[in-house]
Amino acid sequence: MRATTGTVTTGGFETPAKGEPYLLTPGPLTTSFAVKQAMLRDWGSWDGDFRAMTADMRRRLLALTGDTRGEFDCVPMQGSGSFCVEAMLGSFVPRDGKLLVLANGAYGLRAASTMQYLNRAYTLIDKGDYLPPRGDEVAAALDADRSITHVIAIHCETSSGILNPVAEISQAVYAKGRKLLVDSMSAFGAVALDVNEIRYEAMVSSANKCIEGVPGFGFVIAKKSELEAAKGRSHSLSLDVHAQWATMEKTGQWRFTPPTHVVAAFLEALRMHEAEGGVEARGARYRRNRDVMVEGMRGLGFETLLSERWLSPIIVTFFCPADENFVFERFYELMKEKGFIIYPGKLTAVESFRIGCIGRMDEHVMRRVVQAAKESLAQMDVKDAAPPRAALAERAKLAA
């Protein structure tokens, strides 16, 4: 990749421009110069060139699902990931249906909150912060409540970093004659979600996650039969997936003003994703990022919230050290001074912070992250990064 003004190319990846830190978050994330550069041109939202860009983007995204029979279609939707989750739930869960929400963190609970706002029936399996929902639990819940029509699973729960067993959940759902919806916001593009291996009716993701684009829209990939059945079902004018799909099929246009610059950037990101080797290669780089970073952080004394089995390649949660000199806000600022923006914890049970593994970076960057953490601890006079014993005991109790 070519070097550019304000950037340095190392190991095939540019460093951010001077003064621009790496974003160690689950999105927005660090993007390539080429993705940023793609936003420098203006596009007419009704123009044929932009309609062709939208069509190309939809085709490329569908290709990532492995759908060779033409059963699915892709519907981009303006807004953040949560907009798309609400659009999916409001469009595909019938008004007289009932949703089983599988939660083990903030985003599962947000899906339940969305159903409350929609005033539609739902029930909840809440596993807390440490463990995923399992197939046998889902099967038992479906047996116990015959009114449940749909299940939603979070592919990667980024509040804790758990990669949930979606294949196992899917088998349980369809064995009981129900339908699965997947929130793959932070996993799609790096963790396989092949329709030939994992059955689902619809899934959602976002431009600013594992494809390494920028924020501004998400997308729904759904069976055409489900899109057709969703006509007139949505609670919202702007979040009606069927209406957006019908308009795009008829005119090639978005119903309302599209984020043209973001689409142009995302197309460049999709080309780079393909050139890297697709889902498998992108996932392998992220897994290597995780492994190098986790090994280094553990070497400093930090401990992960989750056991090895459930660590995702997207983001990792660490307990905050018990050392009285450790103050997260100070640690955050020291890491930022060294060029790395980390993420605060999103858990209520324990003090924690998160480090993302995704974005335009590799294992060499992750080694620098560990070194920055080591230097920051020294500046804070933190002698031991081990977590409180009570936090480890709580993890052990809940994971038992």
C-alpha positions as CSV (number, residue, x, y, z in Angstrom):
1,M,0.0,0.0,0.0
2,R,1.4,3.4,-0.9
3,A,2.6,5.8,1.7
4,T,0.8,9.2,1.7
5,T,1.3,12.6,3.2
6,G,1.0,12.4,6.9
7,T,1.2,8.6,7.0
8,V,3.9,6.0,7.3
9,T,3.6,2.5,5.8
10,T,4.8,-0.3,8.0
11,G,4.2,-4.0,7.4
12,G,1.7,-3.2,4.7
13,F,-0.5,-0.9,6.9
14,E,-0.3,2.8,7.1
15,T,0.0,4.4,10.5
16,P,-2.6,7.1,11.1
17,A,-1.9,10.7,10.1
18,K,0.0,12.8,12.6
19,G,-2.1,13.4,15.7
20,E,-4.6,10.8,14.7
21,P,-4.8,7.8,17.2
22,Y,-5.6,4.2,16.5
23,L,-9.2,3.5,17.5
24,L,-9.2,0.3,19.5
25,T,-13.0,0.1,19.6
26,P,-15.6,-2.1,18.0
27,G,-16.4,0.7,15.5
28,P,-16.0,3.4,14.5
29,L,-12.5,2.1,13.9
30,T,-9.2,2.9,12.2
31,T,-9.7,3.0,8.4
32,S,-7.3,3.0,5.5
33,F,-6.2,6.1,3.7
34,A,-7.9,4.8,0.5
35,V,-11.2,4.6,2.4
36,K,-10.8,8.1,3.6
37,Q,-9.8,9.3,0.2
38,A,-12.9,7.8,-1.4
39,M,-15.0,10.4,0.5
40,L,-13.4,13.4,-1.3
41,R,-15.8,13.3,-4.2
42,D,-19.4,14.4,-4.2
43,W,-22.1,12.2,-5.7
44,G,-25.7,12.9,-6.8
45,S,-28.0,10.6,-4.9
46,W,-30.3,10.1,-8.0
47,D,-27.6,9.9,-10.5
48,G,-27.0,6.7,-12.5
49,D,-23.4,6.5,-11.3
50,F,-24.5,6.4,-7.6
51,R,-27.3,4.0,-8.4
52,A,-24.7,1.7,-9.9
53,M,-22.6,2.1,-6.8
54,T,-25.5,1.0,-4.6
55,A,-26.2,-2.0,-6.8
56,D,-22.5,-3.0,-6.7
57,M,-22.4,-2.7,-2.9
58,R,-25.5,-4.9,-2.5
59,R,-24.1,-7.6,-4.8
60,R,-20.8,-7.6,-2.9
61,L,-22.4,-7.9,0.5
62,L,-24.6,-10.8,-0.7
63,A,-21.6,-12.6,-1.9
64,L,-20.2,-12.7,1.6
65,T,-23.2,-14.8,2.8
66,G,-22.5,-17.6,0.4
67,D,-26.0,-17.3,-1.1
68,T,-25.8,-19.0,-4.5
69,R,-29.5,-19.7,-5.0
70,G,-30.7,-16.1,-5.0
71,E,-32.8,-16.6,-1.9
72,F,-31.6,-13.5,-0.1
73,D,-31.3,-9.8,-0.9
74,C,-29.5,-6.9,0.7
75,V,-31.2,-3.7,1.8
76,P,-29.0,-0.8,3.0
77,M,-30.6,1.4,5.6
78,Q,-29.5,4.9,6.7
79,G,-28.4,5.4,10.3
80,S,-26.4,3.5,12.9
81,G,-26.4,-0.2,13.7
82,S,-29.2,0.3,16.3
83,F,-31.4,1.8,13.6
84,C,-31.0,-1.4,11.5
85,V,-31.7,-3.7,14.4
86,E,-34.9,-1.8,15.1
87,A,-35.8,-1.9,11.4
88,M,-35.2,-5.6,11.3
89,L,-37.4,-6.3,14.4
90,G,-40.1,-3.9,13.3
91,S,-40.3,-5.4,9.8
92,F,-39.8,-9.1,10.4
93,V,-41.5,-9.8,13.7
94,P,-45.3,-9.7,13.1
95,R,-47.3,-7.5,15.2
96,D,-49.1,-10.6,16.6
97,G,-45.8,-12.5,16.9
98,K,-43.5,-12.9,19.9
99,L,-39.7,-12.6,20.1
100,L,-37.3,-14.5,22.3
101,V,-34.3,-12.2,23.0
102,L,-31.0,-13.9,23.8
103,A,-29.0,-11.5,25.9
104,N,-25.6,-11.6,27.5
105,G,-24.7,-8.0,27.5
106,A,-25.9,-4.5,26.5
107,Y,-26.9,-5.2,22.9
108,G,-29.2,-8.1,23.7
109,L,-30.8,-6.0,26.3
110,R,-31.1,-3.2,23.8
111,A,-33.0,-5.5,21.5
112,A,-35.4,-6.2,24.4
113,S,-35.7,-2.5,25.0
114,T,-36.5,-2.0,21.3
115,M,-39.4,-4.4,21.6
116,Q,-40.7,-2.4,24.5
117,Y,-40.7,0.7,22.4
118,L,-42.4,-1.1,19.6
119,N,-45.0,-2.4,22.1
120,R,-44.6,-5.9,20.7
121,A,-44.4,-9.1,22.7
122,Y,-41.1,-10.6,23.7
123,T,-39.5,-12.7,26.4
124,L,-35.9,-12.7,27.5
125,I,-33.1,-15.1,28.4
126,D,-30.5,-13.0,30.2
127,K,-27.2,-14.8,30.7
128,G,-25.4,-12.0,32.4
129,D,-21.9,-10.9,31.3
130,Y,-19.8,-14.1,31.3
131,L,-21.6,-16.8,29.4
132,P,-23.4,-17.3,26.1
133,P,-26.9,-18.6,25.6
134,R,-26.8,-22.3,24.6
135,G,-28.9,-24.3,22.2
136,D,-30.5,-26.5,24.9
137,E,-31.6,-23.4,26.8
138,V,-33.2,-22.0,23.7
139,A,-34.9,-25.2,22.9
140,A,-36.4,-25.4,26.4
141,A,-37.6,-21.8,26.2
142,L,-39.3,-22.5,22.9
143,D,-41.0,-25.7,24.3
144,A,-42.2,-23.7,27.3
145,D,-43.8,-20.9,25.2
146,R,-45.5,-21.9,22.0
147,S,-46.4,-18.3,21.2
148,I,-42.8,-17.4,20.4
149,T,-42.4,-17.0,16.7
150,H,-38.9,-15.5,16.4
151,V,-35.5,-15.6,18.2
152,I,-32.8,-12.9,18.0
153,A,-29.2,-13.7,18.8
154,I,-26.3,-11.3,19.0
155,H,-23.4,-12.8,17.0
156,C,-20.7,-10.9,18.9
157,E,-21.7,-9.2,22.2
158,T,-19.1,-6.4,22.3
159,S,-20.0,-5.2,25.8
160,S,-18.2,-8.3,27.1
161,G,-16.5,-9.6,23.9
162,I,-18.4,-12.9,23.8
163,L,-18.6,-14.6,20.4
164,N,-21.9,-16.4,20.7
165,P,-22.5,-19.9,19.3
166,V,-24.9,-18.8,16.5
167,A,-24.8,-22.1,14.6
168,E,-25.8,-24.1,17.7
169,I,-28.6,-21.6,18.5
170,S,-29.8,-21.8,14.8
171,Q,-30.1,-25.5,15.0
172,A,-32.2,-25.3,18.1
173,V,-34.5,-22.6,16.7
174,Y,-35.3,-24.4,13.5
175,A,-35.6,-27.8,15.2
176,K,-38.5,-26.2,17.1
177,G,-40.1,-24.6,13.9
178,R,-39.3,-21.0,14.7
179,K,-37.3,-18.3,12.9
180,L,-33.9,-16.8,13.7
181,L,-32.8,-13.2,13.3
182,V,-29.1,-12.3,13.8
183,D,-27.5,-9.1,15.0
184,S,-24.1,-9.6,13.4
185,M,-23.2,-5.9,13.8
186,S,-19.7,-6.5,15.0
187,A,-18.9,-9.8,13.4
188,F,-20.1,-9.9,9.8
189,G,-17.1,-9.7,7.4
190,A,-14.7,-11.4,9.8
191,V,-16.7,-14.3,11.3
192,A,-18.4,-16.6,8.8
193,L,-22.2,-16.3,8.6
194,D,-22.7,-18.6,5.6
195,V,-26.3,-19.2,4.8
196,N,-25.4,-22.7,3.6
197,E,-24.1,-23.6,7.1
198,I,-26.1,-21.4,9.5
199,R,-29.8,-21.0,8.8
200,Y,-31.5,-17.6,9.5
201,E,-34.2,-15.4,8.1
202,A,-32.4,-12.1,8.3
203,M,-29.2,-10.5,9.7
204,V,-28.0,-6.9,10.2
205,S,-24.6,-5.3,10.2
206,S,-23.0,-1.9,9.8
207,A,-20.6,-0.1,7.5
208,N,-18.2,0.9,10.2
209,K,-17.3,-2.6,11.6
210,C,-15.4,-5.5,10.1
211,I,-15.6,-4.3,6.5
212,E,-13.6,-1.3,7.8
213,G,-15.8,1.5,6.4
214,V,-17.0,4.6,8.1
215,P,-20.3,5.3,10.1
216,G,-23.5,6.3,8.3
217,F,-25.5,3.3,7.3
218,G,-26.1,-0.3,8.0
219,F,-27.6,-3.1,6.0
220,V,-30.2,-5.9,6.3
221,I,-29.6,-9.2,4.5
222,A,-32.9,-11.2,4.5
223,K,-34.7,-13.9,2.6
224,K,-36.7,-12.4,-0.2
225,S,-39.8,-14.3,1.1
226,E,-39.4,-12.5,4.4
227,L,-39.0,-9.1,2.7
228,E,-42.2,-9.7,0.8
229,A,-44.1,-10.8,3.9
230,A,-42.9,-7.6,5.7
231,K,-45.1,-5.3,3.6
232,G,-47.2,-3.1,5.8
233,R,-45.8,-4.5,9.0
234,S,-43.3,-1.8,10.1
235,H,-44.1,0.7,12.8
236,S,-42.0,3.4,11.1
237,L,-41.9,5.2,7.9
238,S,-38.1,5.6,7.7
239,L,-37.3,2.1,9.2
240,D,-39.5,0.1,6.9
241,V,-37.2,-2.5,5.4
242,H,-39.8,-3.7,2.9
243,A,-40.5,-0.2,1.6
244,Q,-36.7,0.5,1.2
245,W,-36.3,-2.8,-0.6
246,A,-39.2,-2.3,-2.9
247,T,-38.0,1.2,-3.9
248,M,-34.5,0.0,-4.6
249,E,-35.8,-2.9,-6.7
250,K,-37.9,-0.5,-8.7
251,T,-35.7,2.5,-9.1
252,G,-32.2,1.6,-7.8
253,Q,-32.5,4.5,-5.4
254,W,-32.7,4.9,-1.7
255,R,-36.1,6.3,-0.5
256,F,-34.5,9.2,1.4
257,T,-31.2,11.0,1.1
258,P,-28.4,8.4,1.2
259,P,-25.0,8.9,2.9
260,T,-23.3,9.1,-0.5
261,H,-19.8,9.7,0.7
262,V,-20.1,6.8,3.2
263,V,-21.3,4.5,0.4
264,A,-18.3,5.5,-1.7
265,A,-15.9,4.8,1.2
266,F,-17.7,1.5,1.9
267,L,-17.3,0.3,-1.7
268,E,-13.5,0.9,-1.4
269,A,-13.5,-1.0,1.9
270,L,-15.3,-3.9,0.3
271,R,-12.7,-4.0,-2.5
272,M,-9.9,-4.0,0.1
273,H,-11.8,-6.8,2.0
274,E,-11.9,-8.9,-1.1
275,A,-8.2,-8.2,-2.0
276,E,-7.2,-9.3,1.5
277,G,-8.8,-12.6,1.1
278,G,-12.4,-12.1,2.2
279,V,-14.0,-13.2,5.5
280,E,-11.4,-15.9,6.2
281,A,-8.4,-13.7,5.8
282,R,-10.0,-10.7,7.6
283,G,-10.9,-13.0,10.5
284,A,-7.5,-14.5,10.7
285,R,-5.8,-11.1,11.0
286,Y,-8.2,-10.1,13.8
287,R,-7.6,-13.4,15.6
288,R,-3.9,-12.8,15.4
289,N,-4.4,-9.3,16.7
290,R,-6.4,-10.7,19.7
291,D,-3.9,-13.4,20.5
292,V,-0.8,-11.1,20.4
293,M,-2.6,-8.5,22.5
294,V,-4.1,-10.8,25.1
295,E,-0.8,-12.6,25.6
296,G,1.0,-9.3,26.1
297,M,-1.6,-7.9,28.4
298,R,-1.7,-11.1,30.5
299,G,2.1,-10.8,30.7
300,L,1.6,-7.4,32.4
301,G,-0.7,-9.0,34.9
302,F,-4.1,-8.1,33.4
303,E,-6.8,-10.7,33.3
304,T,-9.6,-11.2,30.7
305,L,-13.3,-11.1,31.8
306,L,-14.0,-14.2,29.7
307,S,-12.5,-17.6,29.7
308,E,-10.4,-18.5,26.6
309,R,-13.3,-20.4,25.0
310,W,-15.5,-17.4,24.5
311,L,-13.0,-14.7,23.6
312,S,-14.0,-13.1,20.3
313,P,-11.6,-11.7,17.7
314,I,-13.5,-8.4,17.8
315,I,-12.9,-6.9,21.2
316,V,-11.6,-8.2,24.5
317,T,-12.7,-7.0,28.0
318,F,-10.1,-6.8,30.8
319,F,-10.7,-6.4,34.5
320,C,-9.4,-3.1,35.9
321,P,-6.5,-3.7,38.3
322,A,-7.1,-3.8,42.0
323,D,-4.0,-1.6,42.6
324,E,-5.3,1.6,44.3
325,N,-3.1,3.7,42.0
326,F,-5.0,2.5,38.9
327,V,-7.6,5.0,37.8
328,F,-9.2,4.1,34.4
329,E,-9.7,7.7,33.3
330,R,-5.9,8.4,33.9
331,F,-5.0,5.1,32.1
332,Y,-7.2,6.1,29.2
333,E,-5.6,9.5,28.8
334,L,-2.1,8.0,29.0
335,M,-2.9,5.5,26.3
336,K,-4.4,8.2,24.1
337,E,-1.2,10.3,24.5
338,K,0.7,7.3,23.1
339,G,-1.7,7.0,20.1
340,F,-4.3,4.5,21.2
341,I,-7.9,5.1,22.1
342,I,-9.3,2.3,24.1
343,Y,-12.9,1.7,25.3
344,P,-14.4,1.9,28.8
345,G,-16.2,-1.1,30.1
346,K,-19.9,-1.5,29.6
347,L,-20.5,-3.8,32.5
348,T,-22.3,-3.0,35.8
349,A,-21.0,-6.0,37.8
350,V,-17.2,-5.2,37.7
351,E,-14.9,-2.4,36.7
352,S,-13.5,-3.2,33.3
353,F,-12.2,-1.7,30.0
354,R,-12.1,-3.0,26.5
355,I,-9.5,-3.2,23.7
356,G,-10.7,-3.7,20.1
357,C,-8.9,-6.0,17.7
358,I,-10.5,-4.8,14.5
359,G,-9.7,-2.0,12.1
360,R,-6.8,-1.3,9.7
361,M,-4.0,-2.6,12.0
362,D,-2.1,-5.8,12.5
363,E,-0.1,-7.7,15.2
364,H,2.8,-5.2,15.0
365,V,0.4,-2.5,16.2
366,M,-1.0,-4.7,18.9
367,R,2.5,-5.2,20.3
368,R,2.8,-1.4,20.5
369,V,-0.5,-1.3,22.4
370,V,0.9,-3.7,25.0
371,Q,4.1,-1.6,25.3
372,A,1.9,1.6,25.7
373,A,-0.1,-0.2,28.5
374,K,3.2,-1.2,30.2
375,E,4.5,2.4,30.1
376,S,1.1,3.8,31.3
377,L,1.1,1.5,34.3
378,A,4.6,2.6,35.2
379,Q,3.6,6.3,34.9
380,M,0.7,5.6,37.3
381,D,2.9,3.7,39.7
382,V,0.8,0.6,39.4
383,K,2.9,-2.3,40.6
384,D,0.4,-5.1,39.9
385,A,-2.3,-5.2,37.2
386,A,-4.1,-8.2,38.7
387,P,-7.8,-7.7,39.2
388,P,-9.6,-7.8,42.6
389,R,-10.0,-11.3,44.0
390,A,-13.7,-10.7,44.3
391,A,-14.0,-10.1,40.6
392,L,-12.3,-13.4,39.8
393,A,-14.4,-15.1,42.4
394,E,-17.6,-13.7,40.8
395,R,-16.5,-14.8,37.4
396,A,-15.8,-18.3,38.6
397,K,-19.2,-18.5,40.4
398,L,-21.2,-17.3,37.4
399,A,-19.3,-19.4,34.9
400,A,-19.7,-22.6,37.0
